[in-house]
Amino acid sequence: MSYLLLYGVGGWSQRWQIPVGQDELVHTEISHIGQEGIGRLSVIDSQTDAVATLVIAWQSVAAAVVVDSTSQRPAEDATGQYA
């Protein structure tokens, strides 16, 4: 299971679960950060577990991170929302 974390130019942040098999597309899309244009990604809505289309105005995104929570187990002393 992977998550896309978006951080906006105005200080906003969002977290979206990435559907299985979509990681590569997400990595490609986030290379457009700060550029003009709109991207569309399939994500999973955390409230309904339904797949939804996220439309992103890349010029409004300051940073993005993809967190792969399946690659390693957190350390015993790990803390934080994504540990």
VENLIN-V648975 format. One record per residue. N is the residue number from 0. PHI is phi in radians with two decimals (999 if undefined). NEAR is the number of other ideal C-beta (glycine too) atoms within 10 Angstrom. Layout:
n: [N/N]
phi: [PHI/PHI]
near: [NEAR/NEAR]
//
This chain:
n: [0/1/2/3/4/5/6/7/8/9/10/11/12/13/14/15/16/17/18/19/20/21/22/23/24/25/26/27/28/29/30/31/32/33/34/35/36/37/38/39/40/41/42/43/44/45/46/47/48/49/50/51/52/53/54/55/56/57/58/59/60/61/62/63/64/65/66/67/68/69/70/71/72/73/74/75/76/77/78/79/80/81/82]
phi: [999/-2.14/-2.24/-1.82/-1.92/-1.98/-2.16/-1.58/-1.02/-1.53/1.74/-1.39/-2.54/-2.47/-2.28/-2.30/-1.38/-1.69/-1.09/-0.96/1.54/-1.81/-0.98/-1.08/-1.10/-1.09/-1.04/-1.15/-1.13/-1.22/-1.23/-1.61/-0.96/1.44/-1.69/-1.22/2.17/-2.13/-2.05/-2.27/-2.29/-1.44/-2.37/-1.88/-1.22/-1.22/-1.45/-2.02/1.07/-1.61/-1.30/-2.31/-1.74/-1.69/-1.80/-2.13/-1.56/-1.07/-1.19/-1.65/-1.79/-1.59/-2.74/-2.52/-2.38/-1.88/-1.89/-1.71/-1.47/-1.70/-1.32/-2.57/-1.46/-1.13/-1.12/-1.00/-1.70/-1.20/-2.30/1.93/-1.10/-1.82/-1.31]
near: [11/18/18/23/15/19/15/13/12/7/7/11/10/14/14/19/17/21/17/10/8/18/14/8/15/21/14/11/18/19/10/16/17/11/10/8/9/10/19/10/19/15/21/18/12/11/6/8/8/9/12/12/8/16/8/21/12/17/14/13/20/15/13/19/12/13/13/11/13/8/7/7/9/11/8/5/6/9/8/6/6/12/10]
//
